[in-house]
Amino acid sequence: MEQMRKRKAELESEAARLTAGLASGLYSVTVMTEIARRERELGEISDRLLSSRPDSVRSRIKKLRENALTRMRDIREVLNGDTVTARA
């Protein structure tokens, strides 16, 4: 995680320098390509960092799935255990 954060900071710095070069009037297809490459890598790193957080979408889905499976087991126990409750 720490390596990804460091790499993200490096990429942001590099992208800023490349963008500053463009802003000063030095247009280059190579510079534009390098900016795009860094932005793409930044996006990938950001996605990985966010997906590893406890409040990420993947974590939430996993917790919801676990909760649903637990509740399904509870229903099976009720249906198999107490016929009066099961019929109700």
GROMACS elastic network, one bead per residue, 0.5 to 0.9 nm:
[ bonds ]
;  ai    aj funct       b0    kb
    1     4     6  0.51585   500
    1     5     6  0.63198   500
    1     6     6  0.87486   500
    1    48     6  0.89879   500
    1    49     6  0.71166   500
    1    52     6  0.88161   500
    2     5     6  0.50571   500
    2     6     6  0.62272   500
    2     7     6  0.86027   500
    3     6     6  0.50818   500
    3     7     6  0.60810   500
    3     8     6  0.84606   500
    4     7     6  0.50482   500
    4     8     6  0.60057   500
    4     9     6  0.86229   500
    4    45     6  0.64664   500
    4    46     6  0.86668   500
    4    48     6  0.86488   500
    4    49     6  0.76506   500
    5     8     6  0.50114   500
    5     9     6  0.62907   500
    5    10     6  0.87136   500
    5    45     6  0.80495   500
    5    46     6  0.87819   500
    5    49     6  0.81316   500
    6     9     6  0.51399   500
    6    10     6  0.62835   500
    6    11     6  0.86815   500
    7    10     6  0.50055   500
    7    11     6  0.61192   500
    7    12     6  0.85555   500
    7    42     6  0.85295   500
    7    45     6  0.83749   500
    8    11     6  0.51178   500
    8    12     6  0.61457   500
    8    13     6  0.86212   500
    8    41     6  0.82606   500
    8    42     6  0.59707   500
    8    45     6  0.67939   500
    8    46     6  0.79110   500
    9    12     6  0.51118   500
    9    13     6  0.62206   500
    9    14     6  0.86539   500
   10    13     6  0.51452   500
   10    14     6  0.61553   500
   10    15     6  0.85540   500
   11    14     6  0.50329   500
   11    15     6  0.59708   500
   11    16     6  0.84340   500
   11    38     6  0.59498   500
   11    39     6  0.78315   500
   11    41     6  0.79460   500
   11    42     6  0.67196   500
   12    15     6  0.51349   500
   12    16     6  0.61133   500
   12    17     6  0.87054   500
   12    38     6  0.78398   500
   12    39     6  0.82004   500
   12    42     6  0.75873   500
   13    16     6  0.51049   500
   13    17     6  0.63320   500
   13    18     6  0.87199   500
   14    17     6  0.51583   500
   14    18     6  0.61939   500
   14    19     6  0.85209   500
   14    35     6  0.82594   500
   14    38     6  0.78767   500
   15    18     6  0.50869   500
   15    19     6  0.59802   500
   15    20     6  0.84587   500
   15    34     6  0.80823   500
   15    35     6  0.56352   500
   15    36     6  0.87322   500
   15    38     6  0.64889   500
   15    39     6  0.74736   500
   16    19     6  0.50702   500
   16    20     6  0.60561   500
   16    21     6  0.86396   500
   16    35     6  0.87581   500
   17    20     6  0.50276   500
   17    21     6  0.63242   500
   17    22     6  0.88201   500
   18    21     6  0.51013   500
   18    22     6  0.64975   500
   18    23     6  0.87476   500
   18    31     6  0.64973   500
   18    32     6  0.81558   500
   18    34     6  0.79568   500
   18    35     6  0.66105   500
   19    22     6  0.50468   500
   19    23     6  0.61434   500
   19    24     6  0.86717   500
   19    31     6  0.82990   500
   19    32     6  0.84651   500
   19    35     6  0.73753   500
   20    24     6  0.62302   500
   20    25     6  0.88875   500
   21    24     6  0.52363   500
   21    25     6  0.68217   500
   21    26     6  0.57392   500
   21    27     6  0.78010   500
   21    31     6  0.84275   500
   22    25     6  0.53283   500
   22    27     6  0.53986   500
   22    28     6  0.76982   500
   22    31     6  0.77789   500
   22    32     6  0.83216   500
   23    26     6  0.72164   500
   23    27     6  0.83175   500
   24    27     6  0.85545   500
   26    31     6  0.89105   500
   27    30     6  0.88188   500
   27    31     6  0.74172   500
   27    32     6  0.80061   500
   28    31     6  0.51533   500
   28    32     6  0.63362   500
   28    33     6  0.86442   500
   29    32     6  0.50416   500
   29    33     6  0.61218   500
   29    34     6  0.86107   500
   30    33     6  0.50198   500
   30    34     6  0.61684   500
   30    35     6  0.86243   500
   31    34     6  0.50673   500
   31    35     6  0.61763   500
   31    36     6  0.86272   500
   32    35     6  0.51240   500
   32    36     6  0.62492   500
   32    37     6  0.86470   500
   33    36     6  0.51160   500
   33    37     6  0.61582   500
   33    38     6  0.86879   500
   34    38     6  0.61833   500
   34    39     6  0.85251   500
   35    38     6  0.52140   500
   35    39     6  0.61105   500
   35    40     6  0.85691   500
   36    39     6  0.50614   500
   36    40     6  0.60912   500
   36    41     6  0.86341   500
   37    40     6  0.51415   500
   37    41     6  0.62816   500
   37    42     6  0.85796   500
   38    41     6  0.50728   500
   38    42     6  0.59997   500
   38    43     6  0.85440   500
   39    43     6  0.61633   500
   39    44     6  0.86821   500
   40    43     6  0.51372   500
   40    44     6  0.63712   500
   40    45     6  0.87690   500
   41    44     6  0.50521   500
   41    45     6  0.61834   500
   41    46     6  0.85202   500
   42    45     6  0.51666   500
   42    46     6  0.60486   500
   42    47     6  0.85505   500
   43    46     6  0.50813   500
   43    47     6  0.61276   500
   43    48     6  0.86439   500
   44    47     6  0.51540   500
   44    48     6  0.62902   500
   44    49     6  0.86740   500
   45    48     6  0.50862   500
   45    49     6  0.60940   500
   45    50     6  0.85409   500
   46    49     6  0.50851   500
   46    50     6  0.60603   500
   46    51     6  0.84606   500
   47    50     6  0.52080   500
   47    51     6  0.60134   500
   47    52     6  0.86729   500
   48    51     6  0.51503   500
   48    52     6  0.63330   500
   49    52     6  0.54420   500
   49    53     6  0.68567   500
   50    53     6  0.54560   500
   50    54     6  0.87913   500
   50    55     6  0.84408   500
   50    56     6  0.61585   500
   50    57     6  0.87632   500
   51    54     6  0.80478   500
   51    55     6  0.82907   500
   51    56     6  0.51638   500
   51    57     6  0.69717   500
   51    58     6  0.64943   500
   51    59     6  0.77034   500
   52    55     6  0.84364   500
   52    56     6  0.67621   500
   52    58     6  0.83711   500
   52    59     6  0.80087   500
   53    56     6  0.53360   500
   53    57     6  0.89656   500
   53    59     6  0.76908   500
   54    57     6  0.87160   500
   54    58     6  0.87257   500
   54    59     6  0.59129   500
   54    60     6  0.78748   500
   55    58     6  0.82558   500
   55    59     6  0.62220   500
   55    60     6  0.64583   500
   56    59     6  0.52315   500
   56    60     6  0.62430   500
   56    61     6  0.86881   500
   57    60     6  0.50536   500
   57    61     6  0.61264   500
   57    62     6  0.85434   500
   58    61     6  0.51521   500
   58    62     6  0.61378   500
   58    63     6  0.86421   500
   59    62     6  0.50755   500
   59    63     6  0.61981   500
   59    64     6  0.85918   500
   60    63     6  0.51172   500
   60    64     6  0.61049   500
   60    65     6  0.85505   500
   61    64     6  0.50222   500
   61    65     6  0.60567   500
   61    66     6  0.85602   500
   62    65     6  0.51314   500
   62    66     6  0.62075   500
   62    67     6  0.86055   500
   63    66     6  0.50999   500
   63    67     6  0.61014   500
   63    68     6  0.85803   500
   64    67     6  0.50488   500
   64    68     6  0.61070   500
   64    69     6  0.86158   500
   65    68     6  0.51020   500
   65    69     6  0.61821   500
   65    70     6  0.85863   500
   66    69     6  0.51883   500
   66    70     6  0.61671   500
   66    71     6  0.86538   500
   67    70     6  0.51258   500
   67    71     6  0.62098   500
   67    72     6  0.86140   500
   68    71     6  0.51300   500
   68    72     6  0.61273   500
   68    73     6  0.86845   500
   69    72     6  0.50055   500
   69    73     6  0.62863   500
   69    74     6  0.86951   500
   70    73     6  0.51656   500
   70    74     6  0.63874   500
   70    75     6  0.88586   500
   71    75     6  0.63124   500
   71    76     6  0.87423   500
   72    75     6  0.50687   500
   72    76     6  0.63506   500
   72    77     6  0.87352   500
   73    76     6  0.51038   500
   73    77     6  0.63041   500
   73    78     6  0.87772   500
   74    77     6  0.51255   500
   74    78     6  0.63361   500
   74    79     6  0.86760   500
   75    78     6  0.51272   500
   75    79     6  0.60895   500
   75    80     6  0.84927   500
   75    86     6  0.88838   500
   76    79     6  0.50767   500
   76    80     6  0.59567   500
   76    81     6  0.82400   500
   77    80     6  0.51987   500
   77    81     6  0.57114   500
   77    82     6  0.83460   500
   78    81     6  0.51254   500
   78    82     6  0.58793   500
   78    83     6  0.80074   500
   78    85     6  0.71826   500
   78    86     6  0.62941   500
   79    82     6  0.63285   500
   79    83     6  0.65809   500
   79    85     6  0.75502   500
   79    87     6  0.82236   500
   80    83     6  0.71510   500
   80    86     6  0.78273   500
   81    85     6  0.86634   500
   81    86     6  0.81089   500
   82    85     6  0.55200   500
   82    86     6  0.61076   500
   82    87     6  0.87416   500
   83    87     6  0.60532   500
   83    88     6  0.85551   500
   84    87     6  0.53176   500
   84    88     6  0.63681   500
   85    88     6  0.50674   500
